[in-house]
Amino acid sequence: MEGPEVIVADTHVIVWDALKPEMLSTKAQKAIREANKQDGIIFCEISLWEIAMLMKKGRLTVDASYLEFIRLVSDSNNYIFKGLSPEIAELSADLFARTNKDPADRIISATAIIEKANLVTSDKTLRRSKRIDTIW
């Protein structure tokens, strides 16, 4: 498959790309490179909250404050910040209702579907879904 024009990045992909790019698959790295040259990478705003929570809980440590880290990350790629629209909210309320209780996963997945974009994720549950086109 030729590189997509725009992709959606799962939260861990954003973090790994910034801090541990070796954790990304070759296909994920290529998709990020290609999207940077084309229409960009959707950074769901729920990922801002997820990253803040990871830092607050000590599960993600960086040598910068949260706001400094987010500024550095947002400057590192052609990120397009995408908030919660009524369409994304409606779809995420039903999406994976029985199999995935994580609201961030559901919002990020719904964003990919609504935007008709591939989701870059290592999450096996999301990758197995027939409802989302994923790259890993």
Steps between C-alpha positions, in 0.01 A plus 500: 500500500624845414536734799171654617451873459408543866525255789382492859765427764410303811633654822780250546613561142532872571703430814718232341567717194620777731697294754565148370455486122662155497176372660311585180463241228661567163152549348406750773821697447437510125137609548611784728769613253255492210221677691745772603570566130132493409194613698627430851433291806184535704582539870174441685463744784409213736866398459599827669305387804641146484857632489429737791360209703799276419737773615296573813497130595875468434447248219665743257800703609671760287755771571245775441175625642181368343441821303861513378480136394174554309646806324808301397288208381258719307792672325663166408246392237229643279238440770140608457324525836149357476238546767184313576228572244135395542557227237808363677320510836198313363709231330734455798204446734409180312838397361643195677244545780538136608868442425682822590405718795788747447336827391824630346534191277140536395534873422827454309350209302181693425712793381681272253169368368336843469813648337533195268861471612722209600570468870866441586495277809670200651181417695415143396132535587462806279704340222270194501192716457329486163366853554835682494775507243826478693869516430759320706 
